[in-house]
Amino acid sequence: MSKVEEFLTKAEEQEIVEAIRMAEKNTSGEIRVHIEKTTSMDAYDRAMEVFHELKMDETELKNGVLIYLAVEDRHFVICGDKGINDVVQHDFWNCTRDIMVTEFKKGDYKQGLIDGIARAGEQLHHYFPWKHGDTDELSNEISRG
């Protein structure tokens, strides 16, 4: 098994998918998690590449959030599209990262991801509340590279 396959159990993956579903329940925003073994690129640049590959930049309100992890490299990036970046406080992504790092340092990657997803969902709900007719534009499943 690779480090990516060992990173989360199937049950933990389902808890993360459920956290995404719950976070998106009250917002038009979209949250995705992408996990891969390693990257030869700068982690932020790779996260932005994945963001585009997953078509997260094609949401109607430009309010997608990606949590990208390169497991073997021990790097992760949280990035948002223009719509959310224009409205959240300037330290939002750093505060979210810090919440996740607290759990990651304990080895609890599932909880770190769930905490980051919940925080992103709160901000998305605040700035992009769900309205009648909103649809889930992107899959909630964890993607892999």
C-alpha positions in Angstrom: 0.0 0.0 0.0 1.2 3.5 -0.7 1.2 6.3 1.8 -1.9 7.8 0.1 -3.9 4.6 0.5 -2.8 4.3 4.2 -3.4 8.0 5.0 -7.1 7.6 5.7 -9.2 4.5 6.3 -12.4 4.0 4.2 -14.4 4.9 7.3 -12.4 8.1 7.8 -12.9 9.0 4.2 -16.6 8.6 4.5 -16.6 10.9 7.6 -14.7 13.5 5.6 -17.2 13.2 2.7 -20.0 13.6 5.2 -18.3 16.7 6.7 -18.2 18.2 3.2 -21.9 17.4 2.7 -22.8 19.0 6.0 -20.6 22.0 5.4 -22.2 22.5 1.9 -25.7 22.0 3.2 -26.2 25.7 4.1 -24.1 27.3 1.3 -23.8 27.5 -2.4 -20.0 27.1 -2.0 -18.1 24.0 -2.9 -15.4 22.2 -0.9 -13.1 19.5 -2.2 -10.3 17.5 -0.7 -7.5 16.2 -3.0 -4.8 13.8 -1.7 -1.7 12.6 -3.6 1.6 11.0 -2.6 4.0 13.7 -3.7 4.5 16.6 -6.1 7.6 17.8 -7.9 6.0 21.3 -8.0 5.7 24.0 -5.4 2.7 22.8 -3.2 0.7 25.9 -3.8 1.3 25.8 -7.6 0.2 22.1 -7.6 -2.9 22.9 -5.6 -3.9 25.6 -8.1 -3.3 23.1 -10.9 -5.6 20.6 -9.2 -8.1 23.3 -8.5 -8.4 23.9 -12.3 -8.3 20.1 -13.1 -11.3 19.6 -10.8 -13.1 22.5 -12.4 -13.4 24.3 -9.1 -12.8 27.6 -11.0 -16.0 27.0 -12.9 -18.5 27.3 -10.1 -21.2 30.0 -10.7 -20.2 32.2 -7.8 -16.4 31.5 -7.9 -16.7 30.1 -4.3 -14.9 26.8 -4.4 -12.4 25.8 -1.7 -9.8 23.1 -2.2 -7.8 21.4 0.6 -4.8 19.8 -1.1 -2.4 17.3 0.6 0.9 15.9 -0.7 1.2 13.1 1.9 4.8 12.0 1.5 6.0 15.7 1.2 4.0 16.6 4.4 2.6 19.6 2.6 -0.9 20.9 2.4 -2.6 24.0 0.9 -6.0 25.5 1.3 -7.0 27.7 -1.6 -10.2 29.4 -2.6 -11.5 30.9 -5.8 -11.9 34.6 -6.4 -15.4 34.9 -5.0 -14.5 33.7 -1.5 -11.0 35.3 -1.5 -12.6 38.7 -2.2 -14.8 38.5 1.0 -13.0 36.5 3.7 -10.8 38.2 6.2 -7.1 38.4 5.1 -6.0 35.9 7.8 -8.8 33.4 7.2 -6.7 30.8 5.3 -3.9 31.0 7.9 -6.3 30.6 10.8 -7.9 27.6 9.0 -4.4 26.1 8.4 -3.5 26.6 12.0 -6.6 24.7 13.2 -5.8 21.8 10.9 -2.1 21.7 11.9 -3.0 21.3 15.5 -4.7 18.0 14.7 -2.2 17.0 12.1 0.6 17.3 14.7 -1.3 14.8 16.8 -1.4 12.4 13.8 -5.2 12.9 13.6 -5.5 13.8 9.9 -9.2 13.0 9.7 -10.0 15.4 12.4 -7.7 18.1 11.0 -9.5 17.8 7.6 -12.9 17.8 9.2 -12.1 20.9 11.3 -10.8 22.7 8.1 -13.8 21.7 6.2 -16.1 22.9 8.9 -14.4 26.3 9.2 -14.5 26.8 5.4 -18.2 25.8 5.5 -18.9 28.4 8.1 -17.3 31.2 6.0 -19.0 30.0 2.9 -22.4 30.0 4.7 -21.7 33.5 6.0 -20.9 34.9 2.6 -22.6 32.5 0.2 -25.8 31.2 2.0 -27.8 28.5 0.4 -30.7 29.9 -1.7 -33.6 28.1 -3.2 -32.5 26.4 -6.4 -28.8 26.1 -5.5 -27.4 22.8 -6.6 -24.3 20.9 -5.6 -22.0 21.7 -8.5 -19.1 19.4 -7.7 -18.6 16.0 -6.2 -18.0 15.7 -2.5 -15.8 12.6 -2.9 -12.1 12.8 -2.1 -10.0 13.0 -5.3 -6.6 11.4 -5.7 -3.5 12.2 -7.8 
